[in-house]
Amino acid sequence: QVQLVDSGGGTVQPGGSLRLSCTASGSVISVVSMGWYRQKPGQERELVANLALGYRPEYADFVKDRLTISRPGNRATAYLQMNDLKTEDTAVYYCIAQTGPRAFWGQGTQVTVSS
């Protein structure tokens, strides 16, 4: 079992930045990838970024070099640095950790981009 805690969301103006954090506990050693999905009202969750051990980061097309995912030392915490935020980035962002066939989700953190 893996437990995840999302944090770092908030309200920013267009062009602003936020850094999301995802801290895992439990069977952290079994986590092979960590990433984020986001969900807008009335829409399905969509992949934002993912980082698997031994692989390059994977980003959604809409990221366009504005976001950077990292997991220093492949330890328990992953980060999503979000720059040049746009109003269309407003959503609830959910951390995900995978241990082979199983996926675990964080509780989500709200990101609102508004002037």
Secondary structure, 3 states (H helix, E strand, C coil): CEEEEEECCEEECCCCCEEEEEEEEECHHHCCEEEEEEECCCCCCEEEEEEECCCCCEECHHHCCCEEEECHHHCCEEEEEECCCCHHHCEEEEEEEEECCEEEECCCEEEEECC
